Amino acid sequence: MSHSFPIRVYYEDTDMAGIVYYANYLRYIERARSDWVREIGIDQLEMKAAGVVFAVRRVEADYIVPATFDDRLVVRTEMTQLTPARMVMSQDVWRDETLLFAAKVTIVCIGPGGKPTRLPANLRSLPLCDGR
């Protein structure tokens, strides 16, 4: 279960040194996850109306090589672990064949009052990227 999401680096994404500001990589991978969720048929507005939302529980991030203005990037997302309560995703940002940023992101669901709840059934039934 792999997903690719294209990103173009705009001037507003860069810092005074002309490189992508570190926090923007988190925005890039968030967009890619939102696109992936939509692509697999999960309606986050319906989830919210039912009182359940996704929340990032943990992010481990490595900044490897900087991106710069006008770069064309691709965020590659793979689900690497799935339990009834959480999913773990590998998200990498690439410029051509160069890995720029790598993250391991743990996603959970929370219900009313911010209490943990199970992932949606249609998500829990998905195969992992390695075919499990």
C-alpha positions in Angstrom: 0.0 0.0 0.0 2.3 2.7 -1.3 1.3 6.3 -2.2 3.2 9.1 -4.0 2.3 12.8 -3.7 4.0 15.5 -5.7 5.1 18.8 -4.1 6.6 21.9 -5.6 8.7 24.1 -3.4 7.5 27.7 -3.4 9.4 30.8 -2.2 7.2 30.9 0.9 8.4 27.5 1.9 12.0 28.6 2.3 13.9 30.3 5.1 16.5 33.1 5.0 19.1 30.7 3.7 16.9 29.8 0.7 16.2 26.2 1.9 12.9 24.6 2.9 12.1 25.6 6.5 12.3 22.4 8.6 8.6 22.5 9.8 7.4 22.6 6.2 8.4 18.9 5.7 5.8 18.1 8.4 3.2 20.0 6.3 4.3 18.1 3.2 3.9 14.7 4.8 0.5 15.8 6.3 -0.8 16.7 2.9 0.4 13.4 1.5 -1.3 11.5 4.3 -4.6 13.4 3.7 -4.4 12.6 0.0 -3.7 8.9 0.7 -6.7 8.7 3.1 -9.0 10.3 0.5 -7.6 8.0 -2.2 -8.4 4.9 -0.2 -12.0 6.1 0.3 -12.0 7.4 3.9 -14.1 10.5 4.3 -12.6 12.5 7.2 -15.6 14.8 7.3 -17.9 11.8 7.8 -15.5 10.6 10.6 -15.6 14.0 12.3 -19.4 14.0 12.1 -19.3 10.7 13.8 -17.1 12.1 16.5 -13.8 10.5 15.5 -10.7 12.2 14.1 -7.1 11.2 13.2 -4.3 12.5 15.5 -0.6 12.2 15.1 0.7 10.4 18.2 4.4 10.4 17.3 6.8 11.6 14.7 10.4 10.5 14.2 12.1 12.7 11.6 15.5 12.8 9.9 16.5 15.8 7.8 19.1 14.5 5.4 19.5 16.9 2.4 17.9 20.3 2.1 15.3 21.2 -0.6 15.4 24.6 -2.2 13.1 27.0 -4.1 11.4 25.5 -7.2 12.4 21.9 -6.4 10.0 19.2 -7.5 9.6 16.8 -4.7 7.7 13.5 -4.1 6.4 12.4 -0.8 6.3 8.6 -0.7 4.0 7.1 2.0 3.8 3.4 3.1 1.8 2.0 6.0 4.3 -0.3 7.8 2.3 -1.3 10.9 -1.5 -1.6 11.5 -3.3 -2.5 14.7 -6.9 -1.8 15.7 -5.7 1.2 17.6 -2.9 2.7 15.5 -1.1 2.8 12.2 2.5 3.5 11.6 3.6 5.1 8.3 6.9 5.6 6.7 7.0 8.9 4.8 10.0 10.0 2.7 10.5 13.1 0.7 12.5 12.7 -2.5 14.0 15.0 -5.1 14.5 12.7 -8.1 16.7 9.8 -6.7 17.9 11.8 -3.6 16.3 11.2 -0.2 15.9 14.5 1.5 13.7 13.7 4.6 12.5 10.5 6.3 9.8 10.2 8.9 8.1 7.5 10.9 4.6 8.7 11.9 2.2 7.0 14.3 -1.4 7.9 13.8 -4.3 7.1 16.2 -7.9 8.1 16.4 -9.6 10.0 19.1 -13.2 10.3 19.9 -15.3 12.6 22.0 -13.4 14.3 24.8 -10.1 13.4 23.2 -10.3 9.7 24.3 -8.6 7.1 22.2 -10.8 5.0 20.0 -10.3 2.3 17.3 -9.3 3.1 13.8 -12.2 3.0 11.2 -13.1 -0.6 10.2 -12.3 0.1 6.5 -8.8 1.2 7.4 -8.2 -1.7 9.8 -8.9 -4.1 6.9 -6.2 -2.7 4.6 -3.2 -4.8 3.7 0.2 -3.5 4.7 2.8 -2.4 2.2 4.6 -5.8 2.5 1.4 -7.7 1.6 0.3 -8.7 5.1 
